Each structure stands twice: as structure tokens, then as C-alpha cells.
Amino acid sequence: MSNERQYDLEERLLEFSVKIIRIVEALPRSRTGNHIAKQLLRSGTSPYANHDEAQGAESSKDFIHRCVFA
């Protein structure tokens, strides 16, 4: 048995999203900072939403559709 703390994927993705949000909040409020912040926020928080969407699939085909077209 391992002493390492085990996390499920949903919890890890949520923690990752929170870290991304904190990083974005620390970026400078400049034209460049805002541009980077928007991109980072969208790409860094979407895996959590995509995972949640895929978990709602009703069949294998639906799961694949949700993963490919998310």
C-alpha cells in the first residue's frame, strides 16, 4: 500500500483550474497580460468542464462524441 495521497481525476482537474485562476489573477494588468490571461484562463479551466461533460455521456458513442466535439 502506498503512502501517497490518491486523487481522482475530477478533484485534480478542479485543483488545476484553481491554480490557473490564481496565476491569472497575479498577471500584470497590461494589454499583454490581459491577452495572456484570457488565453490561459480558457485553456486552463476547460479540462475540468470537458471532463464533467464527458462523464454525462449515456453511451460509448455519446462519450466519444462529447470528447471529440467538446
The first five atom37 places (N, CA, C, CB, O) and aatype in JSON, in Angstrom:
{
  "aatype": [12, 15, 2, 6, 1, 5, 18, 3, 10, 6, 6, 1, 10, 10, 6, 13, 15, 19, 11, 9, 9, 1, 9, 19, 6, 0, 10, 14, 1, 15, 1, 16, 7, 2, 8, 9, 0, 11, 5, 10, 10, 1, 15, 7, 16, 15, 14, 18, 0, 2, 8, 3, 6, 0, 5, 7, 0, 6, 15, 15, 11, 3, 13, 9, 8, 1, 4, 19, 13, 0],
  "atom_mask": [
    [1, 1, 1, 1, 1],
    [1, 1, 1, 1, 1],
    [1, 1, 1, 1, 1],
    [1, 1, 1, 1, 1],
    [1, 1, 1, 1, 1],
    [1, 1, 1, 1, 1],
    [1, 1, 1, 1, 1],
    [1, 1, 1, 1, 1],
    [1, 1, 1, 1, 1],
    [1, 1, 1, 1, 1],
    [1, 1, 1, 1, 1],
    [1, 1, 1, 1, 1],
    [1, 1, 1, 1, 1],
    [1, 1, 1, 1, 1],
    [1, 1, 1, 1, 1],
    [1, 1, 1, 1, 1],
    [1, 1, 1, 1, 1],
    [1, 1, 1, 1, 1],
    [1, 1, 1, 1, 1],
    [1, 1, 1, 1, 1],
    [1, 1, 1, 1, 1],
    [1, 1, 1, 1, 1],
    [1, 1, 1, 1, 1],
    [1, 1, 1, 1, 1],
    [1, 1, 1, 1, 1],
    [1, 1, 1, 1, 1],
    [1, 1, 1, 1, 1],
    [1, 1, 1, 1, 1],
    [1, 1, 1, 1, 1],
    [1, 1, 1, 1, 1],
    [1, 1, 1, 1, 1],
    [1, 1, 1, 1, 1],
    [1, 1, 1, 0, 1],
    [1, 1, 1, 1, 1],
    [1, 1, 1, 1, 1],
    [1, 1, 1, 1, 1],
    [1, 1, 1, 1, 1],
    [1, 1, 1, 1, 1],
    [1, 1, 1, 1, 1],
    [1, 1, 1, 1, 1],
    [1, 1, 1, 1, 1],
    [1, 1, 1, 1, 1],
    [1, 1, 1, 1, 1],
    [1, 1, 1, 0, 1],
    [1, 1, 1, 1, 1],
    [1, 1, 1, 1, 1],
    [1, 1, 1, 1, 1],
    [1, 1, 1, 1, 1],
    [1, 1, 1, 1, 1],
    [1, 1, 1, 1, 1],
    [1, 1, 1, 1, 1],
    [1, 1, 1, 1, 1],
    [1, 1, 1, 1, 1],
    [1, 1, 1, 1, 1],
    [1, 1, 1, 1, 1],
    [1, 1, 1, 0, 1],
    [1, 1, 1, 1, 1],
    [1, 1, 1, 1, 1],
    [1, 1, 1, 1, 1],
    [1, 1, 1, 1, 1],
    [1, 1, 1, 1, 1],
    [1, 1, 1, 1, 1],
    [1, 1, 1, 1, 1],
    [1, 1, 1, 1, 1],
    [1, 1, 1, 1, 1],
    [1, 1, 1, 1, 1],
    [1, 1, 1, 1, 1],
    [1, 1, 1, 1, 1],
    [1, 1, 1, 1, 1],
    [1, 1, 1, 1, 1]
  ],
  "atom_positions": [
    [[0.85, -1.18, 0.0], [0.0, 0.0, 0.0], [0.9, 1.24, 0.0], [-0.97, 0.0, 1.23], [1.87, 1.32, 0.75]],
    [[0.56, 2.19, -0.82], [1.35, 3.4, -0.96], [0.89, 4.46, 0.04], [1.25, 3.94, -2.39], [-0.3, 4.56, 0.35]],
    [[1.84, 5.23, 0.53], [1.5, 6.33, 1.44], [1.15, 7.6, 0.68], [2.67, 6.6, 2.38], [0.76, 8.6, 1.29]],
    [[1.28, 7.57, -0.65], [0.96, 8.74, -1.45], [-0.53, 9.02, -1.39], [1.42, 8.56, -2.91], [-1.35, 8.1, -1.35]],
    [[-0.86, 10.28, -1.38], [-2.25, 10.68, -1.35], [-2.87, 10.45, -2.73], [-2.38, 12.17, -0.92], [-2.31, 10.88, -3.74]],
    [[-4.0, 9.79, -2.78], [-4.66, 9.48, -4.04], [-5.74, 10.52, -4.34], [-5.27, 8.06, -3.99], [-6.51, 10.91, -3.46]],
    [[-5.78, 10.96, -5.59], [-6.8, 11.91, -6.04], [-7.52, 11.32, -7.24], [-6.17, 13.29, -6.4], [-6.92, 10.65, -8.08]],
    [[-8.8, 11.58, -7.3], [-9.48, 11.18, -8.52], [-9.3, 12.3, -9.55], [-11.0, 10.88, -8.26], [-8.94, 13.42, -9.19]],
    [[-9.54, 12.0, -10.79], [-9.27, 12.94, -11.87], [-10.07, 14.22, -11.72], [-9.58, 12.3, -13.2], [-9.52, 15.31, -11.93]],
    [[-11.33, 14.12, -11.36], [-12.16, 15.32, -11.23], [-11.59, 16.28, -10.18], [-13.59, 14.94, -10.87], [-11.55, 17.49, -10.4]],
    [[-11.17, 15.75, -9.06], [-10.6, 16.58, -8.0], [-9.29, 17.23, -8.45], [-10.37, 15.74, -6.73], [-9.05, 18.4, -8.16]],
    [[-8.45, 16.47, -9.16], [-7.18, 17.01, -9.65], [-7.42, 18.1, -10.69], [-6.32, 15.9, -10.26], [-6.73, 19.12, -10.69]],
    [[-8.41, 17.9, -11.56], [-8.72, 18.93, -12.56], [-9.26, 20.2, -11.91], [-9.73, 18.4, -13.58], [-8.95, 21.31, -12.35]],
    [[-10.05, 20.03, -10.88], [-10.57, 21.2, -10.16], [-9.42, 21.97, -9.49], [-11.61, 20.78, -9.1], [-9.37, 23.19, -9.56]],
    [[-8.51, 21.26, -8.85], [-7.35, 21.9, -8.22], [-6.48, 22.6, -9.26], [-6.53, 20.86, -7.45], [-5.96, 23.68, -9.0]],
    [[-6.31, 21.98, -10.43], [-5.55, 22.6, -11.5], [-6.22, 23.9, -11.96], [-5.41, 21.62, -12.69], [-5.55, 24.91, -12.17]],
    [[-7.54, 23.87, -12.1], [-8.27, 25.08, -12.51], [-8.1, 26.2, -11.5], [-9.76, 24.76, -12.68], [-7.92, 27.36, -11.87]],
    [[-8.14, 25.86, -10.23], [-7.96, 26.87, -9.18], [-6.55, 27.47, -9.26], [-8.2, 26.24, -7.78], [-6.39, 28.68, -9.1]],
    [[-5.55, 26.64, -9.49], [-4.18, 27.14, -9.63], [-4.06, 28.07, -10.83], [-3.19, 25.98, -9.76], [-3.39, 29.11, -10.75]],
    [[-4.69, 27.71, -11.94], [-4.67, 28.56, -13.13], [-5.31, 29.9, -12.83], [-5.38, 27.87, -14.31], [-4.78, 30.94, -13.22]],
    [[-6.42, 29.89, -12.15], [-7.11, 31.15, -11.81], [-6.21, 32.02, -10.94], [-8.45, 30.85, -11.07], [-6.16, 33.24, -11.14]],
    [[-5.52, 31.43, -9.99], [-4.62, 32.22, -9.13], [-3.46, 32.82, -9.93], [-4.06, 31.33, -7.98], [-3.05, 33.95, -9.69]],
    [[-2.93, 32.05, -10.87], [-1.85, 32.56, -11.72], [-2.36, 33.72, -12.55], [-1.3, 31.44, -12.64], [-1.69, 34.75, -12.66]],
    [[-3.53, 33.57, -13.14], [-4.12, 34.63, -13.97], [-4.33, 35.9, -13.15], [-5.46, 34.16, -14.59], [-4.06, 37.01, -13.63]],
    [[-4.8, 35.74, -11.94], [-5.03, 36.91, -11.07], [-3.72, 37.64, -10.73], [-5.72, 36.48, -9.78], [-3.73, 38.84, -10.44]],
    [[-2.61, 36.93, -10.78], [-1.32, 37.53, -10.45], [-0.65, 38.2, -11.65], [-0.39, 36.48, -9.87], [0.35, 38.9, -11.49]],
    [[-1.18, 37.98, -12.84], [-0.57, 38.58, -14.03], [-0.77, 40.1, -14.02], [-1.17, 37.97, -15.31], [-1.75, 40.61, -13.46]],
    [[0.15, 40.82, -14.65], [0.02, 42.28, -14.68], [-1.2, 42.71, -15.5], [1.28, 42.91, -15.26], [-1.58, 42.05, -16.47]],
    [[-1.81, 43.8, -15.1], [-2.96, 44.36, -15.81], [-2.47, 45.26, -16.94], [-3.9, 45.15, -14.84], [-2.54, 46.49, -16.85]],
    [[-1.97, 44.63, -17.96], [-1.5, 45.35, -19.13], [-2.15, 44.72, -20.35], [0.07, 45.31, -19.24], [-2.83, 43.7, -20.24]],
    [[-1.95, 45.32, -21.5], [-2.53, 44.76, -22.72], [-2.04, 43.33, -22.95], [-2.18, 45.65, -23.93], [-2.82, 42.43, -23.25]],
    [[-0.75, 43.13, -22.8], [-0.17, 41.8, -22.98], [-0.63, 40.85, -21.88], [1.37, 41.89, -22.99], [-1.01, 39.72, -22.16]],
    [[-0.6, 41.31, -20.64], [-1.03, 40.47, -19.51], [-2.47, 40.03, -19.66], [0.0, 0.0, 0.0], [-2.81, 38.88, -19.38]],
    [[-3.33, 40.94, -20.1], [-4.75, 40.62, -20.28], [-4.93, 39.59, -21.4], [-5.55, 41.88, -20.59], [-5.76, 38.68, -21.28]],
    [[-4.17, 39.73, -22.46], [-4.26, 38.8, -23.59], [-3.85, 37.39, -23.15], [-3.36, 39.28, -24.76], [-4.54, 36.42, -23.42]],
    [[-2.72, 37.31, -22.47], [-2.24, 36.02, -21.97], [-3.22, 35.45, -20.95], [-0.83, 36.16, -21.35], [-3.5, 34.26, -20.95]],
    [[-3.73, 36.31, -20.07], [-4.65, 35.87, -19.03], [-5.9, 35.23, -19.63], [-5.04, 37.04, -18.13], [-6.35, 34.18, -19.16]],
    [[-6.47, 35.84, -20.66], [-7.68, 35.3, -21.27], [-7.41, 33.92, -21.88], [-8.21, 36.25, -22.35], [-8.2, 33.0, -21.7]],
    [[-6.31, 33.8, -22.6], [-5.98, 32.51, -23.21], [-5.71, 31.44, -22.16], [-4.77, 32.65, -24.13], [-6.2, 30.31, -22.27]],
    [[-4.94, 31.8, -21.15], [-4.6, 30.84, -20.1], [-5.84, 30.42, -19.32], [-3.57, 31.45, -19.14], [-5.99, 29.24, -18.98]],
    [[-6.7, 31.36, -19.05], [-7.92, 31.06, -18.3], [-8.81, 30.1, -19.09], [-8.69, 32.35, -17.98], [-9.34, 29.14, -18.53]],
    [[-8.99, 30.34, -20.38], [-9.83, 29.46, -21.21], [-9.23, 28.05, -21.32], [-10.01, 30.06, -22.62], [-9.91, 27.06, -21.11]],
    [[-7.94, 28.0, -21.64], [-7.33, 26.68, -21.86], [-7.07, 25.95, -20.54], [-6.02, 26.84, -22.62], [-7.09, 24.72, -20.52]],
    [[-6.82, 26.67, -19.47], [-6.5, 26.03, -18.2], [-7.7, 25.54, -17.42], [0.0, 0.0, 0.0], [-7.56, 24.66, -16.57]],
    [[-8.87, 26.11, -17.68], [-10.05, 25.69, -16.94], [-10.97, 24.78, -17.75], [-10.82, 26.91, -16.48], [-11.87, 24.16, -17.19]],
    [[-10.76, 24.7, -19.06], [-11.65, 23.87, -19.89], [-11.54, 22.37, -19.62], [-11.35, 24.12, -21.33], [-12.55, 21.67, -19.77]],
    [[-10.37, 21.82, -19.24], [-10.34, 20.36, -19.0], [-11.34, 19.91, -17.93], [-8.94, 19.94, -18.59], [-11.92, 18.83, -18.05]],
    [[-11.53, 20.7, -16.9], [-12.49, 20.34, -15.85], [-13.9, 20.29, -16.42], [-12.42, 21.35, -14.68], [-14.65, 19.34, -16.16]],
    [[-14.26, 21.3, -17.19], [-15.6, 21.32, -17.79], [-15.77, 20.2, -18.8], [-15.86, 22.68, -18.47], [-16.83, 19.57, -18.87]],
    [[-14.74, 19.93, -19.59], [-14.82, 18.86, -20.59], [-14.95, 17.5, -19.92], [-13.59, 18.89, -21.49], [-15.68, 16.63, -20.41]],
    [[-14.24, 17.3, -18.83], [-14.33, 16.03, -18.09], [-15.75, 15.84, -17.56], [-13.31, 16.0, -16.92], [-16.32, 14.76, -17.66]],
    [[-16.3, 16.89, -17.0], [-17.65, 16.83, -16.46], [-18.65, 16.51, -17.57], [-18.02, 18.16, -15.77], [-19.56, 15.69, -17.38]],
    [[-18.48, 17.15, -18.71], [-19.36, 16.89, -19.86], [-19.26, 15.44, -20.33], [-19.01, 17.85, -21.03], [-20.27, 14.8, -20.58]],
    [[-18.05, 14.93, -20.43], [-17.85, 13.55, -20.88], [-18.44, 12.55, -19.9], [-16.35, 13.27, -21.08], [-18.92, 11.49, -20.31]],
    [[-18.41, 12.86, -18.62], [-18.95, 11.94, -17.61], [-20.46, 11.8, -17.73], [-18.58, 12.41, -16.22], [-21.03, 10.82, -17.25]],
    [[-21.11, 12.77, -18.37], [-22.56, 12.72, -18.54], [-23.0, 11.91, -19.75], [0.0, 0.0, 0.0], [-24.19, 11.87, -20.06]],
    [[-22.06, 11.28, -20.42], [-22.39, 10.51, -21.62], [-23.29, 9.32, -21.28], [-21.12, 10.02, -22.31], [-23.13, 8.69, -20.23]],
    [[-24.22, 9.05, -22.17], [-25.16, 7.96, -21.93], [-24.76, 6.66, -22.61], [-26.53, 8.36, -22.39], [-25.34, 5.61, -22.33]],
    [[-23.77, 6.72, -23.52], [-23.32, 5.52, -24.21], [-21.87, 5.72, -24.64], [-24.23, 5.2, -25.45], [-21.32, 6.82, -24.52]],
    [[-21.26, 4.67, -25.15], [-19.89, 4.78, -25.64], [-19.8, 5.75, -26.81], [-19.36, 3.4, -26.07], [-18.87, 6.55, -26.89]],
    [[-20.77, 5.69, -27.71], [-20.79, 6.62, -28.85], [-20.96, 8.06, -28.37], [-21.92, 6.25, -29.83], [-20.3, 8.96, -28.88]],
    [[-21.84, 8.26, -27.41], [-22.06, 9.6, -26.86], [-20.79, 10.11, -26.18], [-23.25, 9.6, -25.86], [-20.44, 11.28, -26.31]],
    [[-20.09, 9.24, -25.46], [-18.84, 9.6, -24.79], [-17.81, 10.07, -25.81], [-18.29, 8.41, -23.99], [-17.17, 11.11, -25.63]],
    [[-17.65, 9.31, -26.89], [-16.69, 9.67, -27.93], [-17.09, 11.0, -28.56], [-16.6, 8.57, -29.01], [-16.24, 11.87, -28.79]],
    [[-18.36, 11.16, -28.85], [-18.84, 12.42, -29.44], [-18.53, 13.6, -28.53], [-20.36, 12.35, -29.72], [-18.06, 14.64, -28.99]],
    [[-18.78, 13.45, -27.25], [-18.54, 14.54, -26.3], [-17.05, 14.85, -26.16], [-19.12, 14.19, -24.93], [-16.67, 16.01, -25.97]],
    [[-16.2, 13.83, -26.25], [-14.76, 14.04, -26.14], [-14.19, 14.7, -27.4], [-14.04, 12.72, -25.87], [-13.3, 15.55, -27.31]],
    [[-14.67, 14.31, -28.54], [-14.14, 14.82, -29.81], [-14.66, 16.22, -30.09], [-14.51, 13.88, -30.97], [-13.92, 17.06, -30.6]],
    [[-15.9, 16.48, -29.78], [-16.51, 17.76, -30.16], [-16.67, 18.71, -28.99], [-17.85, 17.51, -30.8], [-17.45, 19.66, -29.08]],
    [[-15.98, 18.49, -27.9], [-16.07, 19.36, -26.74], [-15.38, 20.68, -26.98], [-15.47, 18.69, -25.52], [-15.36, 21.54, -26.1]]
  ]
}
